[in-house]
């Protein structure tokens, strides 16, 4: 019901910046929260940042002050601006949407992921 497509990943040197995009389609009005997760090889998938339909944001301690999540409602797109990148930020980044299918029934949708590689 919700489709998410990430873009913007790539290779960047430590200290550099990237901006990831997540374009949503389908039942966009059902989305209540958008989150960015990341997963490095052999590691668990960790929550990086979230933004609610009301504009409230939260960040993992590891990215506070460096990453910014934002949304363009007119374009149904969420962004993750990543500054001061570190090699430990290297991971596949996934966009997620928390949706309310009907009152009391929630679902989570995932994008395909985009690779971010930070070289030292």
Backbone as a printed PyTorch tensor [residue, N CA C, xyz], in Angstrom:
tensor([[[ 0.8180, -1.2060,  0.0000],
         [ 0.0000,  0.0000,  0.0000],
         [ 0.8540,  1.2590,  0.0000]],

        [[ 2.0640,  1.1810,  0.5580],
         [ 3.0230,  2.2710,  0.5380],
         [ 4.3080,  1.7620, -0.1000]],

        [[ 4.8110,  2.4880, -1.0780],
         [ 6.0720,  2.1600, -1.7130],
         [ 7.0930,  3.2340, -1.3880]],

        [[ 8.2980,  2.8150, -1.0230],
         [ 9.3650,  3.7200, -0.6550],
         [10.5770,  3.4470, -1.5380]],

        [[11.1490,  4.4910, -2.1100],
         [12.3150,  4.3680, -2.9760],
         [13.3910,  5.3210, -2.4870]],

        [[14.5240,  4.7640, -2.0440],
         [15.6430,  5.5750, -1.5700],
         [16.5920,  5.9110, -2.7180]],

        [[17.2920,  7.0190, -2.5700],
         [18.3270,  7.4010, -3.5110],
         [19.3140,  8.3210, -2.8040]],

        [[20.4540,  8.5560, -3.4250],
         [21.4240,  9.5070, -2.9110],
         [22.6500,  8.9080, -2.2680]],

        [[22.6920,  7.5950, -2.1220],
         [23.8660,  6.9730, -1.5460],
         [25.0570,  7.0470, -2.4850]],

        [[26.2200,  6.7440, -1.9420],
         [27.4280,  6.7720, -2.7440],
         [28.6580,  6.6860, -1.8890]],

        [[29.7870,  7.0140, -2.5020],
         [31.0920,  6.9860, -1.8440],
         [31.5240,  8.4130, -1.5370]],

        [[31.9390,  8.6440, -0.2980],
         [32.3630,  9.9710,  0.1240],
         [33.5210,  9.8310,  1.1010]],

        [[34.4010, 10.8190,  1.1190],
         [35.5090, 10.8220,  2.0620],
         [35.0370, 11.2410,  3.4480]],

        [[35.7580, 10.7850,  4.4630],
         [35.4550, 11.1970,  5.8270],
         [35.4260, 12.7190,  5.9240]],

        [[34.4200, 13.2160,  6.6400],
         [34.2260, 14.6440,  6.7560],
         [33.3110, 15.2300,  5.7100]],

        [[32.9830, 14.4520,  4.7010],
         [32.1170, 14.9130,  3.6340],
         [30.6460, 14.7730,  3.9680]],

        [[29.8050, 15.0470,  2.9710],
         [28.3610, 15.0570,  3.1610],
         [27.6550, 14.3060,  2.0500]],

        [[26.4970, 13.7620,  2.3790],
         [25.5730, 13.1750,  1.4280],
         [24.1630, 13.5100,  1.8680]],

        [[23.2510, 13.5740,  0.9060],
         [21.8400, 13.7280,  1.2240],
         [21.0610, 12.5790,  0.6060]],

        [[20.4230, 11.7950,  1.4600],
         [19.5820, 10.6980,  1.0220],
         [18.1500, 11.1750,  0.8530]],

        [[17.4560, 10.5950, -0.1210],
         [16.0590, 10.9080, -0.3620],
         [15.2290,  9.6410, -0.2790]],

        [[14.0110,  9.7770,  0.1970],
         [13.0500,  8.6830,  0.2640],
         [11.7380,  9.1840, -0.3090]],

        [[11.3880,  8.6890, -1.4830],
         [10.1530,  9.0790, -2.1430],
         [ 9.0670,  8.0570, -1.8430]],

        [[ 7.9360,  8.5250, -1.3510],
         [ 6.8230,  7.6550, -0.9840],
         [ 5.6940,  7.7750, -1.9950]],

        [[ 5.0440,  6.6610, -2.2570],
         [ 3.8760,  6.6400, -3.1230],
         [ 2.8720,  5.6300, -2.5840]],

        [[ 1.6690,  5.6730, -3.0990],
         [ 0.6070,  4.8070, -2.6180],
         [-0.2620,  5.5320, -1.6060]],

        [[-0.5470,  4.8600, -0.5010],
         [-1.4060,  5.4230,  0.5380],
         [-0.6130,  6.3590,  1.4340]],

        [[-0.1940,  7.4780,  0.8510],
         [ 0.6690,  8.4170,  1.5550],
         [-0.0120,  8.9770,  2.8010]],

        [[-1.3100,  9.1830,  2.7330],
         [-2.0120,  9.7680,  3.8720],
         [-2.0430,  8.8520,  5.0810]],

        [[-1.7500,  7.5700,  4.9010],
         [-1.7310,  6.6450,  6.0200],
         [-0.4480,  6.7280,  6.8310]],

        [[ 0.5880,  7.3800,  6.3020],
         [ 1.8920,  7.4120,  6.9530],
         [ 1.8660,  8.3390,  8.1590]],

        [[ 2.3210,  7.8320,  9.2890],
         [ 2.3920,  8.6190, 10.5190],
         [ 3.8280,  8.9640, 10.8930]],

        [[ 4.7750,  8.0720, 10.5930],
         [ 6.1660,  8.2800, 10.9410],
         [ 7.0610,  7.7500,  9.8250]],

        [[ 8.1070,  8.5040,  9.4940],
         [ 9.1400,  8.0490,  8.5750],
         [10.4390,  7.8920,  9.3660]],

        [[11.1190,  6.7830,  9.1640],
         [12.3790,  6.5440,  9.8400],
         [13.4610,  6.1250,  8.8750]],

        [[14.6900,  6.4420,  9.2260],
         [15.8630,  5.9400,  8.5260],
         [16.5820,  4.9520,  9.4240]],

        [[16.8280,  3.7650,  8.9060],
         [17.6370,  2.7480,  9.5580],
         [18.9150,  2.5510,  8.7620]],

        [[19.9090,  1.9530,  9.3900],
         [21.1130,  1.5700,  8.6700],
         [21.6130,  0.2330,  9.1850]],

        [[22.2750, -0.5010,  8.3020],
         [22.8020, -1.8050,  8.6440],
         [24.1430, -2.0120,  7.9570]],

        [[25.1730, -2.2200,  8.7490],
         [26.4920, -2.5610,  8.2480],
         [26.6310, -4.0790,  8.2200]],

        [[27.5310, -4.6140,  7.3810],
         [27.7050, -6.0670,  7.3160],
         [28.0050, -6.6670,  8.6840]],

        [[27.2710, -7.7030,  9.0460],
         [27.4660, -8.3690, 10.3130],
         [26.9240, -7.6320, 11.5160]],

        [[26.2540, -6.5130, 11.2960],
         [25.7190, -5.7130, 12.3920],
         [24.1930, -5.7110, 12.3530]],

        [[23.5940, -5.3480, 13.4700],
         [22.1500, -5.2280, 13.5290],
         [21.6980, -3.9830, 12.7920]],

        [[20.4280, -3.9780, 12.4300],
         [19.8420, -2.8280, 11.7710],
         [19.4130, -1.8210, 12.8340]],

        [[20.0150, -0.6450, 12.8240],
         [19.8040,  0.3530, 13.8670],
         [19.0060,  1.5360, 13.3400]],

        [[18.1610,  2.0650, 14.1960],
         [17.3960,  3.2650, 13.8710],
         [18.3030,  4.4810, 13.9350]],

        [[18.2740,  5.2990, 12.8930],
         [19.1110,  6.4800, 12.7910],
         [18.3440,  7.7410, 13.1490]],

        [[17.1650,  7.9270, 12.5690],
         [16.3900,  9.1390, 12.7660],
         [14.9460,  8.8760, 12.4070]],

        [[14.0380,  9.6370, 13.0150],
         [12.6160,  9.5520, 12.7040],
         [12.0270, 10.9460, 12.5980]],

        [[10.9450, 11.0460, 11.8420],
         [10.1680, 12.2730, 11.7790],
         [ 8.7020, 11.8800, 11.7090]],

        [[ 7.8660, 12.5370, 12.5000],
         [ 6.4440, 12.2380, 12.5370],
         [ 5.6890, 13.1440, 11.5850]],

        [[ 4.4190, 12.8140, 11.3900],
         [ 3.5770, 13.6440, 10.5350],
         [ 3.4340, 15.0540, 11.0980]],

        [[ 3.6230, 15.2090, 12.4040],
         [ 3.5840, 16.5150, 13.0210],
         [ 4.8970, 17.2680, 12.9750]],

        [[ 5.9420, 16.6440, 12.4300],
         [ 7.2250, 17.3060, 12.2830],
         [ 8.1980, 17.0840, 13.4220]],

        [[ 7.8420, 16.2560, 14.4000],
         [ 8.7610, 15.9640, 15.4870],
         [ 9.8660, 15.0300, 15.0140]],

        [[11.0950, 15.3050, 15.4220],
         [12.2430, 14.5140, 14.9990],
         [12.9800, 13.9300, 16.1900]],

        [[13.6190, 12.7860, 15.9590],
         [14.4770, 12.1450, 16.9420],
         [15.6600, 11.5320, 16.2260]],

        [[16.8000, 11.4650, 16.9320],
         [18.0330, 10.9720, 16.3450],
         [18.7400, 10.0210, 17.2880]],

        [[19.4400,  9.0620, 16.7010],
         [20.3430,  8.2440, 17.4840],
         [21.4810,  9.1090, 18.0060]],

        [[21.9830,  8.7700, 19.1890],
         [23.0600,  9.5600, 19.7760],
         [24.2770,  9.6420, 18.8550]],

        [[24.5260,  8.6000, 18.0910],
         [25.7060,  8.5490, 17.2470],
         [25.6810,  9.5440, 16.0930]],

        [[24.5050, 10.0750, 15.7580],
         [24.3980, 10.9850, 14.6200],
         [23.9100, 12.3690, 15.0080]],

        [[23.5940, 12.5930, 16.2630],
         [23.1080, 13.9000, 16.6930],
         [24.1310, 14.9830, 16.3790]],

        [[23.6500, 16.0800, 15.8230],
         [24.5140, 17.1790, 15.4540],
         [25.1370, 17.0400, 14.0910]],

        [[25.0430, 15.8530, 13.4800],
         [25.6250, 15.6210, 12.1630],
         [24.5770, 15.3410, 11.1000]],

        [[23.5110, 14.6300, 11.4730],
         [22.4590, 14.2550, 10.5250],
         [21.2060, 15.0740, 10.8010]],

        [[20.4530, 15.3630,  9.7470],
         [19.1840, 16.0670,  9.8650],
         [18.1420, 15.3770,  8.9960]],

        [[17.0070, 15.0260,  9.5880],
         [15.9000, 14.4500,  8.8410],
         [14.8650, 15.5400,  8.6010]],

        [[14.3100, 15.5720,  7.4020],
         [13.3090, 16.5600,  7.0480],
         [12.3630, 15.9640,  6.0180]],

        [[11.2680, 16.6670,  5.7440],
         [10.3060, 16.1600,  4.7720],
         [ 9.7460, 17.2820,  3.9290]],

        [[ 9.4150, 16.9520,  2.6910],
         [ 8.7370, 17.8410,  1.7690],
         [ 7.3950, 17.1830,  1.4730]],

        [[ 6.3620, 17.6170,  2.1770],
         [ 5.0610, 16.9690,  2.0470],
         [ 4.4850, 17.1030,  0.6410]],

        [[ 4.7450, 18.2180, -0.0130],
         [ 4.2200, 18.4300, -1.3550],
         [ 4.7750, 17.4090, -2.3360]],

        [[ 5.9960, 16.9430, -2.0990],
         [ 6.6300, 15.9730, -2.9840],
         [ 6.6340, 14.5650, -2.4020]],

        [[ 6.0080, 14.3770, -1.2380],
         [ 5.9650, 13.0770, -0.5760],
         [ 7.3570, 12.4750, -0.4360]],

        [[ 8.2900, 13.3010, -0.0190],
         [ 9.6880, 12.9060,  0.0570],
         [10.2680, 13.2790,  1.4120]],

        [[11.0700, 12.3780,  1.9640],
         [11.8010, 12.6100,  3.2010],
         [13.2900, 12.5800,  2.8850]],

        [[14.0460, 13.4380,  3.5470],
         [15.4700, 13.5590,  3.3030],
         [16.2530, 13.2460,  4.5690]],

        [[17.4550, 12.7590,  4.3880],
         [18.4050, 12.6130,  5.4720],
         [19.6980, 13.2880,  5.0430]],

        [[19.9380, 14.4750,  5.5750],
         [21.1710, 15.2010,  5.3030],
         [22.2350, 14.6970,  6.2570]],

        [[23.3280, 14.1980,  5.7210],
         [24.3940, 13.6030,  6.5120],
         [25.6620, 14.4200,  6.3170]],

        [[26.1090, 15.0690,  7.3750],
         [27.3110, 15.8830,  7.3560],
         [28.3710, 15.2750,  8.2690]],

        [[29.6090, 15.7270,  8.0910],
         [30.7200, 15.2550,  8.9140],
         [30.7510, 13.7390,  8.9890]],

        [[30.6460, 13.1030,  7.8460],
         [30.5460, 11.6490,  7.8030],
         [31.8270, 10.9850,  8.2910]],

        [[31.6450,  9.8600,  8.9510],
         [32.7340,  9.0650,  9.5060],
         [32.7240,  7.6830,  8.8710]],

        [[33.8720,  7.0000,  8.8470],
         [33.8820,  5.6380,  8.2960],
         [32.8580,  4.7210,  8.9570]],

        [[32.5910,  4.9040, 10.2410],
         [31.6220,  4.0650, 10.9260],
         [30.1830,  4.3210, 10.4950]],

        [[29.9530,  5.3580,  9.6830],
         [28.6360,  5.5900,  9.1040],
         [28.3800,  4.6980,  7.8920]],

        [[29.3990,  3.9940,  7.4250],
         [29.2510,  3.1220,  6.2700],
         [28.2130,  2.0440,  6.5540]],

        [[27.2010,  1.9470,  5.6970],
         [26.1140,  1.0010,  5.8860],
         [25.1510,  1.1190,  4.7170]],

        [[24.2200,  0.1740,  4.6500],
         [23.0630,  0.3190,  3.7890],
         [22.0010,  1.0580,  4.5870]],

        [[21.4890,  2.1210,  4.0200],
         [20.4910,  2.9450,  4.6890],
         [19.1150,  2.6400,  4.1150]],

        [[18.1550,  2.3930,  5.0050],
         [16.7950,  2.0270,  4.6290],
         [15.8100,  3.0780,  5.1200]],

        [[14.8650,  3.3940,  4.2780],
         [13.7580,  4.2570,  4.6500],
         [12.5800,  3.3940,  5.0710]],

        [[11.8910,  3.7790,  6.1400],
         [10.7110,  3.0610,  6.6080],
         [ 9.5620,  4.0260,  6.8100]],

        [[ 8.3490,  3.5010,  6.6530],
         [ 7.1420,  4.2720,  6.8850],
         [ 6.2570,  3.5210,  7.8600]],

        [[ 5.8930,  4.1750,  8.9430],
         [ 4.9230,  3.6400,  9.8700],
         [ 3.5500,  4.1680,  9.5100]],

        [[ 2.6440,  3.2650,  9.1590],
         [ 1.3410,  3.6490,  8.6220],
         [ 0.2110,  3.1500,  9.5120]],

        [[-0.8880,  3.8750,  9.4710],
         [-2.1110,  3.4820, 10.1630],
         [-3.1090,  3.0300,  9.1040]],

        [[-3.2590,  1.7270,  8.9420],
         [-4.1600,  1.1860,  7.9350],
         [-5.6060,  1.5050,  8.2590]],

        [[-5.9580,  1.4390,  9.5130],
         [-7.2270,  1.8740, 10.0660],
         [-6.9880,  2.1100, 11.5410]],

        [[-7.9070,  2.7700, 12.2360],
         [-7.6560,  3.0240, 13.6550],
         [-7.2960,  1.7510, 14.4190]],

        [[-6.1230,  1.7760, 15.0460],
         [-5.6690,  0.6440, 15.8390],
         [-4.9050, -0.4140, 15.0750]],

        [[-4.7680, -0.2790, 13.7490],
         [-4.0520, -1.2620, 12.9360],
         [-2.8830, -0.5690, 12.2530]],

        [[-1.6550, -0.9110, 12.6820],
         [-0.4500, -0.2750, 12.1840],
         [ 0.3540, -1.2290, 11.3160]],

        [[ 1.1100, -0.6690, 10.3780],
         [ 1.9740, -1.4500,  9.5140],
         [ 3.2360, -0.6560,  9.2170]],

        [[ 4.3280, -1.3650,  8.9410],
         [ 5.6000, -0.7480,  8.6040],
         [ 6.0380, -1.1970,  7.2190]],

        [[ 6.4280, -0.2460,  6.3880],
         [ 6.9070, -0.5160,  5.0410],
         [ 8.3750, -0.1310,  4.9440]],

        [[ 9.1050, -0.8440,  4.0870],
         [10.5410, -0.6490,  3.9350],
         [10.8990, -0.3730,  2.4870]],

        [[11.8660,  0.5030,  2.2880],
         [12.4560,  0.6900,  0.9800],
         [13.5200, -0.3540,  0.7170]],

        [[14.1430, -0.2700, -0.4540],
         [15.1110, -1.2890, -0.8620],
         [16.5090, -1.0430, -0.3070]],

        [[16.7770,  0.1470,  0.1780],
         [18.0690,  0.4860,  0.7400],
         [18.9810,  1.1590, -0.2680]],

        [[19.8810,  1.9910,  0.2370],
         [20.8970,  2.6380, -0.5850],
         [22.2240,  2.6010,  0.1640]],

        [[23.2930,  2.2710, -0.5520],
         [24.6010,  2.0720,  0.0670],
         [25.3000,  3.4030,  0.2920]],

        [[25.8030,  3.5910,  1.5000],
         [26.6410,  4.7320,  1.8480],
         [27.9940,  4.1940,  2.2890]],

        [[29.0520,  4.6360,  1.6330],
         [30.4000,  4.2180,  1.9740],
         [31.2460,  5.4500,  2.2550]],

        [[31.8590,  5.4860,  3.4320],
         [32.6910,  6.6100,  3.8540],
         [34.1200,  6.1150,  3.9810]],

        [[35.0150,  6.6820,  3.2070],
         [36.4110,  6.2890,  3.2250],
         [37.2070,  7.1980,  4.1570]],

        [[38.2590,  6.6490,  4.7450],
         [39.1040,  7.4070,  5.6570],
         [40.2030,  8.1320,  4.9110]]])
